[in-house]
Amino acid sequence: MTAAAAATSPHAWLQAQARWNRTEIAFWLATLLPFWLFPDYLVLASQIAITALFALSLDLILGYAGIVSLGHAAFFGLGAYTAGLAAKYGWGEPLTGLMLGALAAGIVGYAASFIIARFRHLALIMITLGMGLLLAELANSLHWLTGGTDGLQGVKMWPIFNKFRFDLYGTTAYSYSLIVLFLCFLVARRIINSPFGLSLRGIRENPLRMPALGASSRAHLRKIYTISAVLAGIAGALLAQTTETVSLEVLGFQRSADVLVILILGGAGRLYGGLVGAIIFMVARDQFSGNTPQFWYFWIGALLIAVVMFLPNGILGGLAKLSSAWRSRA
Amino acid sequence: MRKALVAAAIFAALGSGTASAQGTIKIGIILPYSGQFADGAAQMDNAIKLYVQQNGDTVAGKKLEFIRKDTGGIAPDVAKRLAQELIVRDKVDILAGFLLTPNALSAGDVSAEAKKFMVVMNAATSIITTKSPYMVRTSLTTPQVNASLGTWAYKNGIRKAYTMHSDYGPGIDAEGAFSKAFKEAGGEIIGTVKMAVANPDFSAYVQRAKDLNPESIYVFVPGGAQPAAFGKALAERGIDPQKIKVMGQGEITDDSALKSMGDGALGIITAFHYDPNHQSAMNKKFVADFNAAYGRNPDFFSMGGWDGMHAIYAVLKKTNGDADGEKLISAVKGMAWESPRGPISIDPETRDIIQTVYIRRVEKAGGKLVNVEFDKVENVKDPVKAAMKK
């Protein structure tokens, strides 16, 4: 990852960044392993992939553009409810449902971005938190539409391409979520390794200097916030479709907080941080909650404290540091 | 490579599923063991454990094996996944537990698809049992209790009521069932107020009710901390339940609520299917055993768990240990038994519970506030599903 740090021109640097290295290829090949090694865990794997996509969407704004959000579940929930409602009222086609979810989240994300781009830090946390709570309460009060606390009932998905039913083993759910995750990841990767992505990092480091250099930071922030909302909406729609249920919790504060924890665990601003964080968080929850259900959050808390104290850039940041130390010694 | 190794190592750490052994029946219990509903889950789980302890873990020659899974609160996506995993990975024969409606609804889909027997031990929204033809409920339905209260109120001379309820699913259902039954009997609802679910300060709402000076007030708030806050608001605003009748579903005066409400609760009338203070030899023994094992009174969560276990044991005996979903559900239809809460049975048509709804009043007995049963409505079916059929 740091191999081309010494490159001369920004273009050459970006190109070097955009090249696929062996670790990345191995990572994506490894995501296929559950099909053969753990066929009983495909449902969990599909929810990991969905959470990973959600974390990736947060990474785009938090890790790259420095927009702190405690209400990102708003877009996740919008996508979930849109896809769920479409399926409930007679349009159960998954792919178009996914796009509807993305569209709804995108529109609201675009509208919200005008406020978001004006603030930073603590103010942002409060604004995003407030927007998330408002949306959750709205969904609760629109009982006739959303089913309120009982959750949205009657979501029936059609098979993908009229062929692949969502089965009990989760084979379809995982294949579908994984492909969508990969495609979204490619988009995110392309964005990050573009001049636009580079200027986002510039804004993150110094929001005043970028306009001085001729790059309008608010327009950039609005763009990436909208893109992030779209990705979060897709993740939400995926969850609604693969589980055929939507509850108020998709909009809940807990989900916004969890995804932040996931991203910080894995390492923000590293694309793979959210993915690795999602794997660790979800697997830990599954394992701990099997043994001592009452206390699983204790272990997640302990892990989070340890990571933040000893690996300030997350688990991936720690690994990257280790490997560069290893290389400089060799 | 590193990331690949990490991922592979994590997946390897998961281990693989266990094969189903001969002569055992596996029961998967899905409950919110952590989070804000953990206390209810513990009460239910303790009753399940107590039942197994007293009746042995072998039924019809088969050993029962329990696998417990935590949803961490309201999480239908998690509940559905856990149900799927329990069936495909752990090969369970029976799904049980289910404290919360959204979780029960989403797991119902899995039960229907996998044709597995499912026992809902608490979640109380009417429609839940329509989700799977293999599902039975051993707790209560919200309309069952509240409609009974509405009809009872009119029969006992109450003509006008003001209703107050938390603005969320169960509150809307409960108030709807009460109002409908009360109006059908001939009563009049003089006003309704929806209260924010997350707002335990009721003084403004209670003041509004007091200004109207109604003959009676019907109230629904979620169990836990809110009943106490409501009781406090009643006392502060000077509403005396002995003069203006205050009615509601049983949770508002359960053990823990009464403890913090104090004497302001005296006179509140509630309708419910179970209270540890129910007078019967069977219940006395149940409460004593529960106290001996866990040091506290059982509650309605415990009751649902207890009878759910009874249903599982009884059907397995009837099918001679055959855990096929089809056979179990046809065995449970119409089954009737004596429970610590009184006589109960399973409606053969809806697979829902038929039971006695008790009308209770908060009174002081031996220096302690208790719910004293002074009237009852027998053989109550779920009114919503009965109306759906018409």
Boltz contact constraints between the chains, C-beta under 6 A:
constraints:
  - contact:
      token1: [A, 23]
      token2: [B, 1]
      max_distance: 6.0
  - contact:
      token1: [A, 23]
      token2: [B, 3]
      max_distance: 6.0
  - contact:
      token1: [A, 26]
      token2: [B, 1]
      max_distance: 6.0
  - contact:
      token1: [A, 26]
      token2: [B, 4]
      max_distance: 6.0
  - contact:
      token1: [A, 27]
      token2: [B, 3]
      max_distance: 6.0
  - contact:
      token1: [A, 27]
      token2: [B, 4]
      max_distance: 6.0
  - contact:
      token1: [A, 30]
      token2: [B, 4]
      max_distance: 6.0
  - contact:
      token1: [A, 30]
      token2: [B, 7]
      max_distance: 6.0
  - contact:
      token1: [A, 30]
      token2: [B, 8]
      max_distance: 6.0
  - contact:
      token1: [A, 38]
      token2: [B, 11]
      max_distance: 6.0
  - contact:
      token1: [A, 40]
      token2: [B, 17]
      max_distance: 6.0
  - contact:
      token1: [A, 40]
      token2: [B, 88]
      max_distance: 6.0
  - contact:
      token1: [A, 40]
      token2: [B, 89]
      max_distance: 6.0
  - contact:
      token1: [A, 43]
      token2: [B, 81]
      max_distance: 6.0
  - contact:
      token1: [A, 43]
      token2: [B, 84]
      max_distance: 6.0
  - contact:
      token1: [A, 148]
      token2: [B, 168]
      max_distance: 6.0
  - contact:
      token1: [A, 148]
      token2: [B, 169]
      max_distance: 6.0
  - contact:
      token1: [A, 149]
      token2: [B, 168]
      max_distance: 6.0
  - contact:
      token1: [A, 149]
      token2: [B, 169]
      max_distance: 6.0
  - contact:
      token1: [A, 150]
      token2: [B, 101]
      max_distance: 6.0
  - contact:
      token1: [A, 150]
      token2: [B, 102]
      max_distance: 6.0
  - contact:
      token1: [A, 150]
      token2: [B, 125]
      max_distance: 6.0
  - contact:
      token1: [A, 150]
      token2: [B, 169]
      max_distance: 6.0
  - contact:
      token1: [A, 151]
      token2: [B, 76]
      max_distance: 6.0
  - contact:
      token1: [A, 151]
      token2: [B, 102]
      max_distance: 6.0
  - contact:
      token1: [A, 168]
      token2: [B, 84]
      max_distance: 6.0
  - contact:
      token1: [A, 168]
      token2: [B, 88]
      max_distance: 6.0
  - contact:
      token1: [A, 168]
      token2: [B, 113]
      max_distance: 6.0
  - contact:
      token1: [A, 168]
      token2: [B, 114]
      max_distance: 6.0
  - contact:
      token1: [A, 169]
      token2: [B, 88]
      max_distance: 6.0
  - contact:
      token1: [A, 239]
      token2: [B, 77]
      max_distance: 6.0
  - contact:
      token1: [A, 243]
      token2: [B, 77]
      max_distance: 6.0
  - contact:
      token1: [A, 243]
      token2: [B, 80]
      max_distance: 6.0
  - contact:
      token1: [A, 245]
      token2: [B, 76]
      max_distance: 6.0
  - contact:
      token1: [A, 245]
      token2: [B, 106]
      max_distance: 6.0
  - contact:
      token1: [A, 247]
      token2: [B, 76]
      max_distance: 6.0
  - contact:
      token1: [A, 247]
      token2: [B, 102]
      max_distance: 6.0
  - contact:
      token1: [A, 249]
      token2: [B, 74]
      max_distance: 6.0
  - contact:
      token1: [A, 249]
      token2: [B, 75]
      max_distance: 6.0
  - contact:
      token1: [A, 283]
      token2: [B, 10]
      max_distance: 6.0
  - contact:
      token1: [A, 289]
      token2: [B, 70]
      max_distance: 6.0
  - contact:
      token1: [A, 293]
      token2: [B, 33]
      max_distance: 6.0
  - contact:
      token1: [A, 293]
      token2: [B, 34]
      max_distance: 6.0
  - contact:
      token1: [A, 293]
      token2: [B, 70]
      max_distance: 6.0
  - contact:
      token1: [A, 294]
      token2: [B, 33]
      max_distance: 6.0
  - contact:
      token1: [A, 294]
      token2: [B, 34]
      max_distance: 6.0
  - contact:
      token1: [A, 319]
      token2: [B, 2]
      max_distance: 6.0
